[in-house]
Structure formats: structure tokens, C-alpha cells
């Protein structure tokens, strides 16, 4: 026989199975008997005309299915976590490989053409500095003069 603890612990899954098998039982009726094994069995008997043993067997089976479904869910979650960590590891390795390749290419270019590299870096730095300076100057409001401060 199904215990009250089993039913209350797996209530949502059991009510889903009850509604699926016995469509004539409403949500309101199930909420009235929530967690009470004897009332649930009585309700199913009253609505379906089945014997107590049949209803108890169905509820036991529904509880067992809940256990197997939760086991399947935890296995699926474990597989998903494994796959996700493997994908993350592969992504990290790919980024690290590309960074190494970029570094090696940069050192090769620098060693072959040092003067051009220095001039290019200087130009990029100068343009970046001007752009930052203009953006800061554009946002800044002019400071009030001493006359503006005096007249306040």
C-alpha cells in the first residue's frame, strides 16, 4: 500500500498520473484530498467504481514511475553537465591555440619588419589618444568663469 509520506512527497507526479488515467477527476477534487492517501483512494473509487486494491496498485505503480523518472532526469542532467563541460574545455583549448598562433605571427612580423611595426603602433596609439581626448572634451561642460561664479 502507498503511504501518506510517499504520496505527499510525489504529489504533483501522482496527480498527473491520476488525471491522465481518470480524466473525470478534477483539479479541485484533487486539491481537496491533497496528500491524504485514504481520501484519494476513496475519491478514485467513487468516481471510477474500481476496487480499493486496484486503486492502491495503480498508486503504487504511479509512485514507482515517479522514482524511475527522477532517476532518468538525474542521469540526463549528469549527461548534459558532462557534455557542457566538454564543450567548454574544447572552446577554451581553441581560444588558447588561436592566441598562441596570433602571438607567434606577431613576433614573426616584428622580427621581419621592426621599423614598420613601430611606426604602425605609434600611429594607432596616436589616433586612439586623439579619439579618447575628443570624446572626453566633448562631454565636459566648460568651467564657469570667475564672473559667472561671482554673480550667483
N, C-alpha and C positions, 0 to 999 in steps of 0.2 A: 504494500500500500504506500502511496505517496504521502510524505509527511508535510505538515504545515510549513516547516522550515524550507523544504525543497521548493514548495510552491511559491512562497514569498520571495525566495532568492531568484527564481526564474520566472517571475510573474509575467513579464512582457512577452517572453517567448511562448509561454504556455497559453496566454490569451490569444496570441496569434494563431497557434495551432487549433485552439478551440473554435475561433471564428472561421478558420479555414474549413474545418470538418463539419461544424454545426453552424451554418450560416444564419439560422433562425435566432441565435442568441445575440443580443445587442450589447453595445459597449456600456450602456447604462446598467444593464443587469450584471455584467462582469464587474463593474466598479462597485456595485452594492455588495458583492461577495468577496471583494479583493482580499487575497491572502488566506481565506478560510476554506480549508480543504473540504470539510463536510458540506458547507453551503454550496461550493462549486459543484461537487458531485450531485447534490440534490437538484440544483438548477439544471444541470445537463440531463439528469434523469427525467425531470418534469418536462423539459422541452422536447426530448427525443423518445422517451419511453424505454430507454435501454436499462439494463440491469446494472446494479452497483458494481459488480465485478467487471463488466465490460468497460464502464466509465473509468474505473480505477486502472485497468490495464492500459486504456488509452492515455491517461495522465502519466502513468509510469513511462510509457513509450515516449511521450512528449518530453518528459524530463531527461530521458536518456539522449534524445535527439539534441536537446539543448547542450548537453555535455559534449557530444561529438562535434556540434557546430562550433562551440567555443574553442575546442581543440584545433579544428580546422582553421579557425580565424587566427589563433596564435601562431600556427605554422605558416599561414600566409603572411602574417606580419613579420615573422622572422625572415622569411624568404625575401620579402620586399626590402627589409633593412639590409640584408646581405647584398642584394643587387644594388641598392643605393650606395652603399659604402664602396663597392667595387667600382661603380661608375665614377664616384668622387676620386678614388685613387687613380683611375685611368686619366681623368681630366687633369689632376694635379701633375701627373707624370708628363702629360702632353705639354702643359704650360711650362714646366721646368725645362723640357727638351727644347722648346722654341726659344726660351730665354737664353739658354746656353748657345744655341745657334746664332741668335742675334748678337750676343756678346762676341762670339768668335768672328763673325762677319765684321763687326765694328772694329775690332783690333786689327783685322787684316787690312781694312780700308785705311785706318790711321797709319799703319806701318808703310803702306804703299804711297800715300799722298798726305803727308803730315801738314804741309802748308795750307793746302786747300781745306783740310779738316778744321784747322784752327780758324781760318777766315770764315768758314760756314758757321762754326759755333759762335764766333763773335757777332756775326750778322743776326743770327737767331736770337741771341741774348739781347742785342740792341733793340731789335724790333719788339721783343716781348717786354722789355723795360719801358719803351715808349708807350706801348698799348696799356700797360698797367698804370703808368703815370697819368695818361689821358683819362682813363676810366675813374681814377681816384679824384683827379681835378674836376671832372665833370659832375661828380656827386657832391663835392664840397661846396658849401654856401660861403659866399665871401664874408670875411670878418667885418663887423661894423667898425666904422672909423671912430675916432675919439669924439667927434661931434655928435655922431649918432648915439653913442653911449651917454654923453653929457645931457642930451635933450630928453632922455627918457624919464 
